[in-house]
Amino acid sequence: MTIRSLLSVSAPLLALGPLDGCDPVVNIAGANFPAWLLCALLGGLLAAAFKPIFATLGVEPYMGPAVLIYPCLAILLACIIYLALFNRV
């Protein structure tokens, strides 16, 4: 591998280094957690809470494969929570 090809591969990765400190941090009981971790956990819990609601309403058989629907719902809810709580714009 030549130096030029090595730099072309590693330069974009090295450019992301200064962005490490840009993630908001949540302090829970003295321990620091990244905000995305908290949002992912809440998104997964909320998606699990929607399953009985969809089953009660009788909508679940028409939604499609659950193995795709619920992870996508969890990601959607996690992104909404992140934007609602940690939006810096």
C-alpha positions as CSV (number, residue, x, y, z in Angstrom):
1,M,0.0,0.0,0.0
2,T,1.5,3.3,-1.0
3,I,1.5,6.4,1.2
4,R,-0.9,8.2,-1.1
5,S,-3.5,5.4,-0.8
6,L,-3.0,5.2,2.9
7,L,-3.6,8.9,3.3
8,S,-6.7,8.8,1.1
9,V,-8.1,6.2,3.4
10,S,-7.1,7.6,6.8
11,A,-7.6,11.3,6.1
12,P,-11.4,11.2,6.4
13,L,-11.2,9.2,9.5
14,L,-8.7,11.6,11.1
15,A,-10.9,14.5,10.1
16,L,-13.7,13.1,12.3
17,G,-11.4,13.2,15.4
18,P,-12.3,16.8,16.6
19,L,-16.0,15.9,16.5
20,D,-15.6,13.4,19.3
21,G,-16.3,16.1,21.9
22,C,-19.5,17.4,20.2
23,D,-21.8,14.8,21.6
24,P,-24.0,16.1,24.6
25,V,-23.4,14.2,27.8
26,V,-26.0,13.3,30.4
27,N,-25.0,13.0,34.0
28,I,-27.0,10.2,35.7
29,A,-26.1,9.4,39.3
30,G,-22.6,10.7,38.9
31,A,-21.9,8.7,35.7
32,N,-21.6,10.4,32.3
33,F,-23.5,8.9,29.4
34,P,-23.7,10.1,25.8
35,A,-27.1,11.5,25.0
36,W,-27.6,9.2,22.0
37,L,-27.4,6.2,24.4
38,L,-30.2,7.6,26.6
39,C,-32.3,8.4,23.5
40,A,-31.8,4.9,22.0
41,L,-32.8,3.3,25.3
42,L,-36.0,5.5,25.5
43,G,-36.8,4.9,21.9
44,G,-36.6,1.1,22.4
45,L,-38.7,1.2,25.5
46,L,-41.3,3.4,23.8
47,A,-41.4,1.1,20.7
48,A,-42.0,-1.9,23.1
49,A,-44.8,0.1,24.7
50,F,-46.5,0.6,21.4
51,K,-46.8,-3.1,20.7
52,P,-49.7,-3.8,23.0
53,I,-51.4,-0.6,21.9
54,F,-51.2,-1.7,18.2
55,A,-52.4,-5.2,19.2
56,T,-55.4,-3.8,21.2
57,L,-56.4,-1.5,18.3
58,G,-56.2,-4.5,15.9
59,V,-53.7,-2.7,13.6
60,E,-50.7,-5.0,14.1
61,P,-51.6,-7.7,11.5
62,Y,-51.8,-5.0,8.8
63,M,-48.5,-3.3,9.6
64,G,-46.1,-5.7,7.9
65,P,-43.2,-7.7,9.3
66,A,-42.7,-6.9,13.0
67,V,-39.0,-7.5,12.7
68,L,-38.8,-4.4,10.5
69,I,-41.5,-2.2,11.9
70,Y,-40.5,-2.1,15.5
71,P,-36.8,-1.4,15.1
72,C,-37.7,1.4,12.6
73,L,-40.2,2.7,15.1
74,A,-37.5,2.6,17.9
75,I,-35.1,4.5,15.7
76,L,-37.8,7.1,14.7
77,L,-38.7,7.7,18.4
78,A,-35.0,7.9,19.4
79,C,-34.4,10.5,16.8
80,I,-37.5,12.5,17.8
81,I,-36.4,12.4,21.5
82,Y,-32.9,13.5,20.6
83,L,-34.2,16.4,18.5
84,A,-36.7,17.4,21.2
85,L,-34.2,17.3,24.2
86,F,-30.8,18.0,22.7
87,N,-31.4,20.3,19.8
88,R,-28.8,23.0,19.7
89,V,-30.0,24.9,16.7
